[in-house]
Amino acid sequence: MRLVIVGGGISGLSLAYALLENKDTALDVTVFEAEERAGGKIYTDKTEGFLCETGVNGFLDNKPKTLELIAKLSLSPLRSNDSARKRFIYSDKRLNLLPESPPAFFRSGLMSFAGKLRITLEPFIPKGTKHDESLADFARRRLGKEAYEKLIDPMASGIYAGDPETLSLKSCFPRIYELEQTYGSLIRAMFKLKKKTGKATAGPGGTLTSFLDGMQTLTNALKTFLRDALKVKSKAVSLEKTGKGYIIHLADGSKVEADVVVIAVPAYQAAVILRDFDKTLSQAISEIPYPPVAVVCTGYKRQKVQASLDGFGFLVPNREGRKILGTLFDSSIFPNRAPEDYVLLRTMVGGARAFSVANEEDNKLIDTVLSEISDIIGIKAEPEFIRIYRHERAIPQYTIGHQDRLEKIDEIVARHKGLYITGNAYRGIGVNDCIDNSYKLAERIFEEVI
Ligand SMILES: Cc1cc2nc3c(=O)[nH]c(=O)nc-3n(C[C@H](O)[C@H](O)[C@H](O)COP(=O)(O)OP(=O)(O)OC[C@H]3O[C@@H](n4cnc5c(N)ncnc54)[C@H](O)[C@@H]3O)c2cc1C
């Protein structure tokens, strides 16, 4: 039986691995990747002694499937340095340490007394009843305006580069939605969970993890495993149904027959491939928006940097009116990111609320980033090293209505036996979600079609 996966990002590559890891499978699997290089948003640029992650920076080590995959590939995960636990929020013109515990929160200067008091009222706020509520409405309702602006808004920027006014709580943060629905309050949920399990976190938990040579270590190992099953420079342009299965049309004019097809490309590309195949399906998928993000890496001589850079980095709430989403202190997070005596910063620009900044031409973008870094962390020195990595369409946004959209997509896809759609546009945007979903999908494929 011939199975074709269209898209060689971590979703497509890990699915191919999950299908092929038991060698006795009767499946003939091929992955078609449009670019010369597979890996999608995972690409590590090692240049002039710096190690720049052009997209994905790492994953949290709290999802068993990713760690299992890494162990099977005989890779050694690298946990972030201890100092990376210190995360900062830029607020009221200074960097504020993000408190890690309730007592630290009440001592911290990040929120006003009134803002803190409002949070303590959270257990008395009735549970939400809206079918699909925005992250902003949810946060203001449960935690108050100040906590929304200073804590939740930057979290939405850090993970989704998104606009909390349009992001759907239950699609973006399903665990938080479920905690409210189950316990009626997040604070009450934390106390009850602490009693039950000894752990009390509404957030994801876990330690940021990568590899000594960066995230591309993972996709390289998958490529080595797949060998000839991975075809690069093979862009799919359309899909056709035949009596028995499918024909995938490639950009070079060739056609490939398959019994089973998995589309694992970004939603806007899936919509193009499926346009003539099923217009309603293509339309539903095309509604998932992707704002642009630019990643700007700057390297400095350490002695010229007065700021301590002891920590993970900082996020900037939208209300501060700055032009960047945040900056990571990459050389403080992992070893090996900058040459001896240098530091490396990675600044994220753009997202759903700042298309125009992400799209600035190179010189203007560099000026913007340097001026923000100078204002926020006081680095006045010129960087010795600068790289810009642009993602014209970066991160899928799970906006209000996302879940209804998924139901519609699932219902249509179910009518086409042997067709599957996966990738980070649907049920989890992170690497951990992609790998977890690949294993689930492999199981479904084995059950349903093989
Ligand atoms: C700037 C940035 C930073 C991020 N940081 C993190 C992070 O630190 N941690 C984290 O967990 N997640 C992060 N993410 C999210 C990350 O994108 C996902 O976790 C994951 O890499 C998505 O993998 P994917 O395979 O679903 O999609 P992609 O990586 O987009 O892969 C899709 C693949 O399909 C190929 N393709 C497209 N069209 C076609 C076609 N017509 N035919 C054949 N192939 C095609 C593409 O070339 C690409 O290789 C980040 C994203 C961005 C943009």
The ligand as a Gaussian input file, in Angstrom:
#p B3LYP/6-31G(d) Opt

LIG

0 1
 C        9.478000      32.088000      14.426000
 C        8.878000      30.817000      14.968000
 C        9.315000      30.331000      16.178000
 C        8.762000      29.161000      16.695000
 N        9.259000      28.697000      17.872000
 C        8.783000      27.530000      18.373000
 C        9.369000      26.956000      19.526000
 O       10.351000      27.472000      20.085000
 N        8.843000      25.794000      19.999000
 C        7.800000      25.153000      19.377000
 O        7.369000      24.097000      19.863000
 N        7.237000      25.663000      18.260000
 C        7.691000      26.820000      17.737000
 N        7.159000      27.337000      16.575000
 C        6.040000      26.631000      15.944000
 C        6.572000      25.628000      14.902000
 O        6.361000      26.166000      13.644000
 C        5.939000      24.271000      14.982000
 O        6.167000      23.775000      16.258000
 C        6.420000      23.212000      13.971000
 O        7.716000      23.425000      13.548000
 C        5.469000      23.159000      12.777000
 O        5.786000      22.031000      12.016000
 P        4.900000      21.565000      10.779000
 O        5.563000      20.394000      10.186000
 O        3.475000      21.406000      11.187000
 O        4.917000      22.812000       9.765000
 P        6.141000      23.462000       8.995000
 O        7.343000      23.496000       9.827000
 O        5.629000      24.740000       8.443000
 O        6.424000      22.441000       7.810000
 C        5.621000      22.348000       6.648000
 C        6.492000      21.842000       5.510000
 O        5.685000      21.705000       4.345000
 C        6.446000      22.128000       3.229000
 N        5.519000      22.489000       2.141000
 C        4.765000      23.597000       2.028000
 N        4.032000      23.551000       0.891000
 C        4.340000      22.391000       0.282000
 C        3.891000      21.752000      -0.919000
 N        2.990000      22.333000      -1.713000
 N        4.411000      20.542000      -1.253000
 C        5.336000      19.942000      -0.446000
 N        5.786000      20.502000       0.697000
 C        5.285000      21.691000       1.064000
 C        7.222000      23.323000       3.774000
 O        8.319000      23.625000       2.945000
 C        7.620000      22.810000       5.150000
 O        8.841000      22.114000       5.141000
 C        7.715000      28.484000      15.994000
 C        7.278000      29.001000      14.762000
 C        7.852000      30.141000      14.244000
 C        7.395000      30.631000      12.909000

